[in-house]
Amino acid sequence: MAVYYINSYDVIDMEEYANYAAPVYELLQKYGAEVLASDLNAIAVEGVAKTMNAIIRFPSEEAALACYADPEYQPVKQIRLRSTTNCTMVLVKEFVRQ
């Protein structure tokens, strides 16, 4: 069953953050992930939108968690941690109508 990573965070160092996207995208491909949405200018309908909001589809929960734990991701993750704040990353399962 597919799962979706929903990521939201505030970018505090755009110059540093610019080094994040390319290596992450390459790693996502390794795990069969698809970026469905990624936006630095989201519109808040309720509450306050964070700077970056993304939805990434993975073919399975195992693939999503393996990607997050991948040793190749760890130095890239440090770029995100240095350049962002207020991070929320959640996995939600694909809705299957029964």
C-alpha positions as CSV (number, residue, x, y, z in Angstrom):
1,M,0.0,0.0,0.0
2,A,1.3,3.4,-0.9
3,V,2.1,6.0,1.8
4,Y,2.6,9.7,1.6
5,Y,5.2,11.8,3.3
6,I,3.7,15.1,4.2
7,N,6.6,17.6,5.0
8,S,6.3,21.1,6.3
9,Y,9.0,23.3,7.6
10,D,10.2,26.9,7.7
11,V,13.4,27.6,5.7
12,I,15.7,29.9,7.6
13,D,18.7,29.8,5.3
14,M,17.7,29.7,1.7
15,E,21.3,29.6,0.4
16,E,22.1,26.4,2.4
17,Y,18.7,24.9,1.7
18,A,19.4,25.2,-2.1
19,N,21.9,22.3,-1.6
20,Y,19.1,20.0,-0.4
21,A,16.8,19.4,-3.3
22,A,19.0,17.7,-5.9
23,P,20.5,15.0,-3.7
24,V,17.1,14.3,-2.0
25,Y,15.4,14.0,-5.4
26,E,18.0,11.4,-6.5
27,L,17.6,9.4,-3.3
28,L,13.8,9.5,-3.7
29,Q,14.1,7.9,-7.1
30,K,16.1,5.0,-5.6
31,Y,13.1,4.1,-3.5
32,G,10.4,4.5,-6.1
33,A,9.1,7.8,-4.7
34,E,7.2,10.4,-6.6
35,V,7.0,14.1,-5.6
36,L,3.4,15.0,-6.0
37,A,3.6,18.6,-4.6
38,S,6.4,20.8,-3.5
39,D,5.8,24.5,-2.8
40,L,7.7,27.4,-1.2
41,N,4.6,29.6,-1.6
42,A,1.7,27.6,-0.2
43,I,-1.6,29.3,0.5
44,A,-2.8,28.9,4.0
45,V,-6.5,28.2,4.1
46,E,-6.5,27.7,7.9
47,G,-3.6,28.3,10.2
48,V,-0.2,29.5,9.1
49,A,1.6,27.9,6.2
50,K,5.2,27.0,6.7
51,T,7.8,28.0,4.1
52,M,8.1,24.6,2.4
53,N,5.3,22.1,2.0
54,A,5.6,18.9,0.1
55,I,3.8,15.6,-0.5
56,I,5.8,12.6,-1.6
57,R,4.3,9.3,-2.6
58,F,6.2,6.1,-1.8
59,P,5.1,2.6,-2.9
60,S,5.1,1.4,0.6
61,E,5.8,2.3,4.2
62,E,8.9,0.2,4.2
63,A,10.3,2.1,1.2
64,A,9.6,5.5,2.9
65,L,11.2,4.5,6.2
66,A,14.2,2.9,4.3
67,C,14.7,6.1,2.4
68,Y,14.7,8.2,5.6
69,A,17.2,5.8,7.3
70,D,19.4,5.4,4.2
71,P,23.0,6.2,5.1
72,E,23.2,8.4,1.9
73,Y,20.4,10.6,3.3
74,Q,22.1,11.3,6.6
75,P,24.5,14.0,5.4
76,V,21.8,15.5,3.2
77,K,19.4,15.5,6.2
78,Q,22.0,17.6,8.0
79,I,21.6,20.3,5.3
80,R,17.9,20.3,6.0
81,L,18.4,20.5,9.8
82,R,20.8,23.4,9.5
83,S,18.7,25.4,7.1
84,T,15.2,24.8,8.5
85,T,13.1,25.0,11.6
86,N,9.6,24.0,12.8
87,C,9.8,20.7,10.8
88,T,6.9,18.3,10.7
89,M,7.3,15.1,8.6
90,V,4.4,12.6,8.8
91,L,3.6,9.4,6.9
92,V,0.0,8.8,6.0
93,K,-1.4,5.7,4.4
94,E,-3.1,5.8,1.1
95,F,-6.9,6.0,1.4
96,V,-8.5,2.8,0.3
97,R,-12.3,2.9,0.0
98,Q,-13.9,-0.2,1.4
